[in-house]
């Protein structure tokens, strides 16, 4: 160690290293259900602040990959690191602590149907014994973000599909997580509602700069994310001027359990891969 | 149903027994570490215990009534109709009270647990709970287990009491027996070992109802059809287990107390 580096500099260096460390790392991950290989030798990394869009045909293992990233299922082989910690061999009790830093939006919302919207959104806060008054304030704040303040006393069965998805986003972001996993947030929704959901994802990305993984079947959603930004002055979503693209948005394309593309928007659009060209067209 | 080889079938059975054992152990052990969901335990006690009162009271009462009615025919042949109280009390406390209460609660609650948890499983609510940092076994299974074991004990006591009362009603009104002698005979017939035997059984039955109900709920697969299947299996397995374990406990108690 050079003599001229003071102890304060060391901690600063460590912090810089930590922030440069990828949030999610998959190394040669494979998983098989019964006899069907679902994911084979998947490797990729997600950097801090990055929005990683996962594309691919249905049945390509996208949702499985999302559950692997949250430790909900374990791979047969390979290593997964989240926030620098290897989760593949982690005990379930330790995983619960790690998941406190991860928000997840499920494909079908997965709201607790016996709890009201307020209790659903405040679930994590109640678990952490946050005082009722503060929890209520934060629930209102999260619901205001998804523009659903008026549904606070309703039950999930009284909401439309799009509203449920938005409540699910509010539940995922209430604890201000460092990583958000969106599992097909626009799946099964009409185009207008899908755009509303994607607008929320863009808003979350540009306001909090949270690292996120997002699965989508709709290419237009993916390109909306890459070419739009949230304007904090006007409070609206607008296209990035001069046909610009968002640098923090990157793509991962899966097909039949393999990674067929890993790169940014520009590389995806100018790909020479015949299958990918056909898929994108 | 697709045909599976005996080897795969055996492996599936062993894996199920292993999963069931792990789930049961974790459900028991969770109460000894934080966080503990006391509010859920009380809610389940209300739902399982208080909610099952009507069926347990009705079943116990009419079982006592019919026991008195049927036994009178046989006892009359020996001129011992006065021993009706004796027979009703022993049958209710040692056998029918615990077993029938167990079976009734199993039908009502093992199915309820399997369908409730099963629905949560197929709609990804269990995964959502894990993703939100909560252990579903701790939150869902442990409260149901302790609530069922605790409440089934008292439900059995209620069932025994109303059964003896039902027997008294039939003996006094239909057979003209003296109420005082009926209750005196009932009281005299029961010994310490009989009561211990009758009150040990619901502890096992309660454990079986909750763990089997929750196990089938937690392992539900395949949408709403899967929930239906899990519910049916939970009731069938828990009912059969209750009767099998009843026999084992009876034999063990006879070995200990000699009656």
Interface residues (C-beta under 8 A of the other chain):
Chain A: X67 X70 X72 X92 X93 X96 X97 X99 X100 X102 X104 X106 X107 X108 X110 X111 X112 X113 X123 X124 X127 X171
Chain B: X35 X120 X123 X124 X125 X127 X128 X129 X130 X131 X132 X133 X134 X135
